[in-house]
Amino acid sequence: MQRLSKDDYYIGIARAVAARGTCIRRNFGAVIVNNDQIVGTGYTGSPRGSVNCCDKGTCKRNDVGAAPGERYELCESVHAEMNAVINAGRERCKGATIYVVGIDAETGEDVSREPCELCERVLLNAGLSRGVIPTPTPY
C-alpha cells in the first residue's frame, strides 16, 4: 500500500467536510492546516440560525438561471473558505495552507476550482500562504 501524500490526506478531509454542505447546487469543503495541524474547517452553508437551502428546497441562483461563478450576491450561503477562516481565526491562519474541494450536489462530480474573488480576498487578508485543490483525474 502506498502512503497518501500530506496534500492528498488533507484533500480527502476537505472532501468529507464538503459532504456536510447544505447548498443544492454545489458544496465545497475547506480545511486550514498550519504546522501540520488542522486549525479550522468550513463547508458551504446558510448562516447560523438561518434555514438551509437544502431544507427549503430552493435556490435563488437556480431560480434566475445563474451560471456557476455568477450572481453570488443572490446566494444565501457562506462559502466554505470563509467559514473555515471564521472558525480558525486570523492568528491561526497566518502562514497556513487551505485545502478546498467542490462537489456538484446533484451529480457528485468534482467541481473544485480556485476560490471566487471575494473568498480570495478573505484568504489573503487572513494571512494564508498557500491553497490546494484536487488535481483533475486523467481519463
C-alpha positions as CSV (number, residue, x, y, z in Angstrom):
1,M,0.0,0.0,0.0
2,Q,1.3,3.4,-1.0
3,R,1.0,6.0,1.7
4,L,-1.0,9.2,0.9
5,S,0.9,12.4,0.5
6,K,0.0,15.1,3.1
7,D,-1.8,17.1,0.4
8,D,-3.9,14.1,-0.6
9,Y,-4.6,13.4,3.0
10,Y,-6.0,16.9,3.7
11,I,-7.8,17.0,0.3
12,G,-9.6,13.8,1.5
13,I,-10.6,15.5,4.7
14,A,-11.8,18.6,2.8
15,R,-13.9,16.2,0.6
16,A,-15.5,14.8,3.8
17,V,-16.2,18.3,5.1
18,A,-17.9,19.2,1.8
19,A,-20.4,16.4,2.4
20,R,-21.9,18.5,5.3
21,G,-22.7,21.3,2.9
22,T,-26.3,22.5,2.6
23,C,-26.3,24.0,-0.9
24,I,-28.5,22.4,-3.5
25,R,-26.1,23.4,-6.3
26,R,-22.5,22.8,-5.2
27,N,-20.9,22.0,-1.9
28,F,-17.4,22.9,-1.0
29,G,-15.3,21.8,1.9
30,A,-12.3,23.7,3.2
31,V,-9.6,22.6,5.7
32,I,-7.0,25.1,7.0
33,V,-3.7,23.5,8.1
34,N,-0.9,25.2,10.0
35,N,2.3,23.4,11.0
36,D,0.7,20.1,10.1
37,Q,-2.3,20.7,12.4
38,I,-5.9,21.3,11.3
39,V,-6.9,24.7,12.7
40,G,-10.2,25.2,11.0
41,T,-12.8,23.6,8.7
42,G,-15.7,25.0,6.9
43,Y,-18.4,24.0,4.4
44,T,-20.9,25.8,2.2
45,G,-24.0,26.6,4.2
46,S,-26.5,29.2,5.3
47,P,-25.5,31.5,8.2
48,R,-26.1,30.1,11.7
49,G,-29.8,30.4,12.6
50,S,-31.0,30.6,9.0
51,V,-32.9,27.9,7.2
52,N,-30.6,25.9,4.8
53,C,-31.3,25.9,1.1
54,C,-31.4,22.1,1.1
55,D,-34.2,22.2,3.8
56,K,-36.1,24.9,1.8
57,G,-35.6,23.1,-1.5
58,T,-35.0,26.3,-3.3
59,C,-32.0,28.3,-4.5
60,K,-32.3,31.9,-5.6
61,R,-29.4,31.5,-8.1
62,N,-31.2,28.5,-9.6
63,D,-34.4,30.5,-9.8
64,V,-32.7,33.1,-12.1
65,G,-30.6,30.6,-14.0
66,A,-27.3,31.9,-12.8
67,A,-24.3,30.2,-14.3
68,P,-21.5,28.8,-12.0
69,G,-19.5,31.7,-10.7
70,E,-22.1,34.3,-11.3
71,R,-24.7,36.2,-9.2
72,Y,-23.2,35.4,-5.9
73,E,-25.0,38.3,-4.4
74,L,-28.1,36.2,-4.5
75,C,-26.5,33.3,-2.7
76,E,-27.7,32.7,0.8
77,S,-24.7,30.5,1.8
78,V,-21.5,31.4,3.4
79,H,-18.7,29.9,1.3
80,A,-16.6,27.1,2.8
81,E,-13.4,29.1,2.7
82,M,-15.0,32.0,4.6
83,N,-16.4,29.6,7.2
84,A,-13.0,27.9,7.7
85,V,-11.3,31.3,8.3
86,I,-14.1,32.3,10.7
87,N,-13.7,29.0,12.6
88,A,-9.9,29.2,12.7
89,G,-9.4,32.9,13.4
90,R,-6.8,35.1,11.7
91,E,-3.9,34.3,14.1
92,R,-4.2,30.6,13.3
93,C,-4.4,31.3,9.6
94,K,-1.2,33.2,9.2
95,G,1.2,31.2,7.0
96,A,-1.3,28.3,6.8
97,T,-2.5,26.2,3.8
98,I,-6.1,25.9,2.8
99,Y,-7.4,22.7,1.1
100,V,-10.6,23.2,-0.9
101,V,-12.8,20.6,-2.6
102,G,-16.0,21.2,-4.5
103,I,-18.8,18.6,-5.2
104,D,-21.8,19.0,-7.5
105,A,-24.8,18.4,-5.3
106,E,-26.8,16.6,-8.0
107,T,-24.2,14.5,-9.7
108,G,-21.5,14.1,-7.1
109,E,-18.9,15.2,-9.6
110,D,-15.8,17.0,-8.5
111,V,-16.2,20.7,-9.3
112,S,-13.2,22.0,-7.4
113,R,-11.7,25.3,-8.6
114,E,-9.8,28.3,-7.5
115,P,-11.7,30.4,-4.9
116,C,-14.1,33.1,-6.0
117,E,-12.8,36.7,-6.0
118,L,-14.4,37.5,-2.6
119,C,-13.0,34.4,-1.0
120,E,-9.6,35.1,-2.5
121,R,-9.5,38.5,-0.8
122,V,-10.7,36.9,2.5
123,L,-7.9,34.3,2.3
124,L,-5.2,36.9,1.6
125,N,-6.4,39.1,4.4
126,A,-6.4,36.1,6.8
127,G,-2.7,35.6,6.0
128,L,-3.0,32.2,4.3
129,S,0.1,31.4,2.3
130,R,-1.0,28.5,0.1
131,G,-4.1,27.0,-1.4
132,V,-4.5,23.4,-2.7
133,I,-7.3,22.0,-4.8
134,P,-7.5,18.4,-6.1
135,T,-5.6,17.6,-9.3
136,P,-8.1,16.5,-12.0
137,T,-8.2,12.8,-12.6
138,P,-6.9,11.9,-16.1
139,Y,-9.4,10.0,-18.3
